[in-house]
Amino acid sequence: MDESKIDQWSDEYVLNRHLTPLLEHYDVKWRGHGRLYVDYQRHNIETAQRIVTDLSIALGVSTSAVGFRLMQLNWLKDVRRASHASTHGSNPGTGWHVGHGTTRIVTFA
């Protein structure tokens, strides 16, 4: 992978350029909750998982890094994460991860 692409993947413009066509491809509609909204509905979880995975592959970075950056930009809203934080306490090292066919909250070391 081109070194400049690695350095720039998290730039808002670059990420937006990759995210927008995926939102269209997966028919994600704006409903006022964020560009990518995840709750407990299976369809929302699977769609978010596909988008984060596709971004990860296209950008050559981990799904954790993509999910974390999307949350930083407020483009990914995961209400399950908020529910987890209220139950288990807030942890700034907590991020979004896709793995083994499931979506789960992980803690970064």
Secondary structure, DSSP 8 states (H G I E B T S, - for coil): --HHHHHHTTSHHHHHHHHHHHHHHTT----SS-SEEE-S-HHHHHHHHHHHHHHHHHHTS-HHHHHHHHHHTT-EEEHHHHHHHHHH---TTEEEEEETTEEEEEE--
